[in-house]
Amino acid sequence: VMDVSVPLASQDIIQITDPNPCITNPPTVCYVVGYYYFTVSLPESVNGYTLASQVNFRINGISNLVSGYSNIGATYTAEIPGTSSGSTAPQNNSAVFVGSDLVIVCAENFFTYSFAAVDPDGDQLRYEFCDAYQSGASGGGATPTPPPPYNSVPYGNSFDASSPLGSTVQIDPNTGLISGIAPASGVYVVTVCVSEIRNGIVIAVHRKDLQINIADCSIAAAILEPEYQLCRNSYTINLSNLSNSPLITAYHWAILNASGNTVFTSTNPTVTYTFADTGRYIIKLAINPGQACSDSTSSVAIVYPGFVPAFNTSGICFTKPTSFTDATTSVYGVPNSWHWDFGESSVLDDSSSQRNPSYTYPSMGAKFILLTAGNSVGCQDTSSMIINILDKPPLTLAFYDTVICLNDNIQLHAIGNGNFNWNPTLNMLNPLTASPSVAPLLTTRYFVTLDDNGCLNRDSVLVRVTDHVTILPMSDTTICSSDTIQLRIISDGLRYSWTPAVQLLDPFIADPTAITNTTTTYTVTANIGSCSANSNILVRTVPYPIVNAGSDTAICFNTTAFLHGITNGSTFKWIPSFFLDNDHVLKPIAKPPSSTRYILLAYDTKGCPKPGVDTLIITVLPRIIPFAGRDTTVVTSQPLQLFASGGSSFLWSPSTGLSNVNISNPVAVYSAPSENILYKVNIYDIAGCMDSAYVRVKVFAGGPNVFVPNAFSPNDDGINDILNFIPAGIKQIEYFKIYNRPGQLVFSSFNGKGWNGKYKGVPQDPGVFVWMVKAIDYNNKPFFSKGVVVLVR
């Protein structure tokens, strides 16, 4: 209609400057409020007008919106009613929100926040949570608002427009007071719509959109639910303070009966109490008595178990009445109040306070019915149900097309709620029931009408009439003995019976599976009521070719195996063919590199199209990895422990000095020196496979010693490049050190490693160097030796 540019007239800052000292970690509550004033004259309109303004961004990181969104704008609206509201001109004064915004809300604490409004015209006001709107444009500045409809902000994190602070926070539709347990700390968008209702009609809706800061604080207060009801099935109550402030250090609970006598007290933070009898009880809670931040409150416990709200419904068609019947039961008192919410979102007057009301739905779809019932002793509880309102009642037929034999009858069957009417009624019994019986002489289509309180649905079933049954069987066939075969027929029969039944998995279906070792004639009988027909199928059986692949065997690594197959077949083949010298002979030679499963397939020409099959496994034993130890030196009389590995049995040769030639770890002792004793050890696995290894032993005369060359040439020619030592009679080397002439340590080894003639990576000049060796001999005695070596370049 028009865009109006209005300057900011004034602004106020409203804030809490002196927060309650009993609030732990109180947040800053501060709003800047701007005021804009203007007057505009509008012509009468049947539909009225929408007044809208927008800002193009909100703060970032709003907790009840989808993560990742930023700079989501806001649109604010109010409605001016049109002449269709029932008056001759749009005469109305808008509702004005008057609730205070200076409220501290602490995370996970009980709180109240008023969105109350007043209406100068005395119109009825109804409050509800509603969508917060985004802006219709991006960027800053005074951007004109686009026309409606306006899009909702993207709610997320399990929040939505009807529960912007979560499921534990509700709004009173009559007062606009929101209350409950606050969610986690953060900033939340909360929008409340107040509807002005005049003569039962909503004439205007106004919105209040706030970003409420919920802080990580707590309030030291005594807070209880307004009422505790034990009206279902328990006499036990669990009580706790709804404030979790750390400033609360003491509790005093008391429960009083209707006579004012105390029946229970406790100083625990939480209490559990089981009432001995029914009645109304007073619950009192005091915190921090006689201290700072003390508080007290009271509540009521109604203890009358056995109250169960329930209801039934009938009628599911829109534009037709749906009836609701109360089925509430009460052990104590009698049901005396009912409030129905019929779940019709398109209107506001979808409620009733009658006990057994009826309601005509103006639209189809799923409706959430909520009954809030009360009884004469003060209990109040809810029962709910979802019903589907349709344009016609559901109607299902047991079958839609069937066939019967001439002169037989059949029972039709319909499923639905309401009254049934079948036609044509010729040769029909009980046409006004769900399951009439018919005996038509000709093929006939029967129609059924379902009437649910004037709501109608119609369907039909075709009954075909025949005087015979047709069977077309499969051709006779040949199979291999013990194989399965599916017998097949083409028939219009309704029931089947096959013989011999013992060979069939299911002898009462049209296409059963048969298993037979012998040639068999199968007979099938097909029925349509009293009409029947028979037919036969001959299944000839031929045995599989006889085949024997031979026994499993094991071979040594990299050796061959001889296969021995036997068969009465005319052709045969081994698979896989890999590593066979010929896969089309019965006795091929196999040399697989690893264990292999060979399959022998044999075919004949007797009629069985499948091969006879047998399998053998050639297990290739692991390759023997022989090891006899490293070449070594000893001195006379020194015990030398030899050790071989790689198999399960061993044979050493020669036997010189050995304690036992048939074990893996013989001990050798020498009485005389020897330049070279070369031992060979044959190593066998469990299958007798063999391989061999060698070890060389040099025996020195005398006691333990370390032999070091007197010169070496580290010139990288591959000859004498490393200065090493040879220990004899030595159990452990503690160090091998090299010093230059000035006495500087140029090399040190603790693991037997030799010297390459370098110091800190720099090749040393030719000259004389001193070596030292410290060790422990085979008798566990210390050993020390030193000498000189010449470095030659």
Steps between C-alpha positions, in 0.01 A plus 500: 500500500772746597849536648531741793839640602497596867786659696600379848310722742676396822663208675528369854742265669331262741718275712540326835753702699466333839455124450381278778802395715355152523564448129835337433690647204216734394502604132474849360140571398488807280278606209509809281139586409426725203174688440355594161178699456294558187139534388356355181144490364394188311181430302266230619604148395317171533825317574663765717868594500835372622743747655859370465853624564833323487862505606744317279708320761482345845795415721710197400500169685133476604463171688161382373577559131685273258875515555696682232240765419600860563345844444146364494273800486171564679154608383245643748128512416163609636157461340227756439166316468281542194128547468457123466553480877133580543502878549408754238843661528835382639447643849764351727765589754789258486606290794811641671768283660563615858711221651838603641810395306731557800512135597804295589479146360750245632587190298335176619311690773128558536393844371196704395485769231188703427387575144172643633308756293197722558226584253319838530193356326463213746551238227585149613875436476658163423879441511720243328860449391536570127759533222762770521532654153812560296549826318399510138816668373874500564738783582478788743310824497130579503388243242124491428329180615382272219138378495391196702514207547819509709738210548578348839853513640679161464437336837737217594666308784164333591318834532208627291253786492255333740778414750771765456642426847449124490228264617537596869378858444130574430287807451165561670257573212285720725766715673806494272722384791773262389647276768708188543858381521728714283730333243880531493660844502491696176293750303156379385248653261152488659190626320152516654184572299196649673170460316216747550173305502171686457169313484693171468694624197871588485513854371871576539828340605793691652849367558780558750844379393780497759856366519512374860841456661505188719804514725708244684366610837276364772247643745494410866126446542249248623308400187249219470249398238161668561347159560611137523249237401523132591189404310621224268638196683739603778498624860868600487618854432852618411575862587791731420548874493469639148789737578852353487684805636831429679396766756246255644663328797202385709159346433197435710212298359163441664188317382172575682169316475158661461476547882823699504700225670855442379544148361855534365809722535848489347811716463628320189525685167265244341237285668285199420182434698226239472159617622313265728155614383325704237423869546630853442832583664701820540869493399725764656861579410730752674859565391779663697281570805644785708764576234539739211312390187241313705172419333196281544207376297221247511309281261218244503518124453181333381517128579214308340645220280277328248402792275543402132368730224398320179259542209366336183412650162268417212460668163802598293361702206552873466178704470332220702483496883767303687380379840722489810401281795664547839632175654675652803507288815558619857547295818453805725244769416321520167606656169349848489695712250608452142686717255534373146746630241398346168833581328361708212777752425302702247260648761510615861163369622593128481435430867219393732429458871221244451549145621403332170525764228492472123700708254481548124846536349536755220811336355654157451821364650647370824348664811660489845216470753578606857257446790576669830272348763454570870312344786323615816809448723721734296685258272567613146673308223504462123436235237582536131439328170574564132215439255496544123214703360424388144262580218355147519520212748771236436362196322702187431393182321650159577533444122407692187487226238426129550360198317250235615356185353146508364243423771753577779468795741762735644506740792602858418676698772538876553686677784397842632306687770137575420203346320544281190269461200578254215339474155383341281322285756399218262615165648648688801449436871542780762566796263500749792800340676875516442513136384207394280485163324441488120433217248496664155416300187697741280811712549384795716652819644373575853505853642518590869420838659633591846304767689676650805253758640415625153859483374507256206756280324444247221696211350439179305610138456475288185382137541573298185300179446640196318390138443851346469865533606784540250849351555794533259800308648868536416659242270645177638867550589825333609707602802802374691422274796442683831473838324206732560256602229215747504185350355301758301145520369280770352154476655203707612454276806472646849629200698756233408606160629803303372604133547723341610501770764796357694745618226364858488592796718143637479248272321216756519630775270493529122879477449653282773865392524570126476806298612528144364761229444276286280288552192161625625162598356352798684123551495336836568132562578370857456168612652265793464241418763333178384664516154829310463753370243811275505828489309835311515868594464769228453841580651773254393817479715854414388781447755798735511829363357710320765816695580781466758778758501715302746617570853632827635878511516788713623826575312823679574552850372592515128433129443237314294191293578340224291120516475296178460143566378236232435169541307248320283438816302590536134676837535666667793697808599703626798454855626688714548737398223784704648817310587372174339691338214164398341154585635319249271659179630403311816856483637667836442813628678445807718763744625307779677702775676249504787219285639235451230155341474460300176157400371439211260193543278365201306224496233315219323243469222229315694274805539618675818616840375705574811847369589598270783732691733767402751774701669841446648735739676876505443659657806839657417711504812679827578846545361771403752720799585810332647727684742799365690619821665778741409866407462679540831822452696574331832798394705586153611290367790237775441145351465343625176120496471396429142142560385316406180143590401248455219367149560394235748801258489873549440820311408846661550823394333783456569449406864828665610461626858117481487294383795217364278472504120119446495379813680467862392729637774802279573792626712852479354824483708847486339826373653725618219514807279365486145512748215170391346225260609207515253179349636208403278154448648217327311163645605174303453132601538214276620448357149868410460585788269868597538736791450842578648711783643866550602694666780878544530688487834861612558667368821786694659746360748539643846267722698254765389637765264405769253689509168538843335683554165818711520403713197202594279439727200168689507512622138160361390648240267313221675819346647587551869284815517370423852705427809328206669600258772451125547406386853592151616367363829316829553140505627432876478685807363462802730682745270746532211677841500754670269732787606733717289854586604401809707267269697177625347216246480406477131276192505298300753273201445291299743338262254792347313493755216835579335675832421494653151798730559293818545450732796182707497467415130855622414752240366801478732856539379724192470678412821504282807190466720450323833214255546349373824248220559313424819290182519371212711630151415299178487580437869341838589843646583603851389734524201705798382739537209664782303734551209586720204377507141638690200257694280627487142373719217 
